[in-house]
Amino acid sequence: MHRLVPLLTLALLLAACGSSGKNFDETRVGNIKNGHTSRVEIEQWFGMPGASQGLTGTTNGAVKRYTWSYGRSTHGGASTKAKALVVDFNDKDVVVDHAYSEQ
């Protein structure tokens, strides 16, 4: 999961610079189970991702990555909310790794 930290940091920094991305329901993040949760379930819970990319050469068998990010800043930055979710899937569309971060 350490390879996702730079991506999450970038997503949070971009999201914290105003309102961006599409809000998603983070209360379902705890339901994600590596090796069990399907891509269809993820899409039902969080909607379509803001970004999707193919992956190659991963050690965990991930071939696809979905990323959601949302940020909102109010009162000139006095109040900021940012969150990001990254989910990796294998060739059977099953979650093999995921990370969630918020500030």
N, C-alpha and C positions, 0 to 999 in steps of 0.2 A: 504494500500500500504506500510505501515511502515514495514511489514514483509519482503518486497522485498529489503529493503535497504542493509542488510548484504550481500545478494546474489549479488546485483549490485556492491557493494564495492569490494567483492572478485573477481568478474569477471573482473572489471577494474584493480585491482592490478595484477592479473595474466596476463591480456592482455598487461599491461604496461611493462612487463619484456622482451620484444622482440616482434617478429612478431608471432602472434598466432590467431587462429580462422579464420573464413571466412568473408570477408567484405560484408556488406549489405547496401542497399540504405536507409539511415535514413530520406530522404526527405518525405517518406510515413508515418512516425510515426504520423504526425498530422492528417492523415486520419482515424486512428484507433478510433472507437467510442464504448465505453463500452455498451453492450446490443444490438448492431447492427451489428458490423463487424464479418464476419464468419471466421472460420479456413481456408477455401479454399482461401478467399481473402488474409488473412495473408500470406499463403504459396506462393501465386502468387506474392505478393509485396516483400517479404523478402527471399523467397526460404525456403528450409527445415532448421529447427533449428539445432544448434550445439548440443543441449541437449533437451530432452523431458522427462517429468516425470509425473506419476500419482499423484494426490493429494487426500487426504481424510480429513474430519473434518474441512473444510474451512467454514467460516461464509458467504461467498458470493456465494457459490454453485460451486466453481471451482473444476474441477476434473482432469484437465490436464494443465501442464505448459510447454511452449516453451521458450527456452533461446537462444539468439544470442549474441555472444561477438566477438569483434575484437580489436586487438591492434597492434601498429607498433611503433617501436623505432628506430631512426636513429642517426648516428653520436655519438655513445656511450651513448645514452640516452638524448642527448641535445634536440632532438625533439621527442616528444611522442604524439601519438594520440590513444585514447582508447574509445570504446563505447560499450554499452550493452543494449539489449532490452529483456524484460521479458513480456510474454503475458500469461494470464490465461484464460481458456475456461471452459464453463459449459458442461453438458451432451448433449446439443444440438449443440455443436461445435460453440458457439457464445462467443465472448470476454466478460469477466466479469470484468477484471482488466488488466492494463498494466503499465509498467514503462520504461522510456528510460533515459539513462545517458551518458554523454560523458565528456572527459577532453582533 
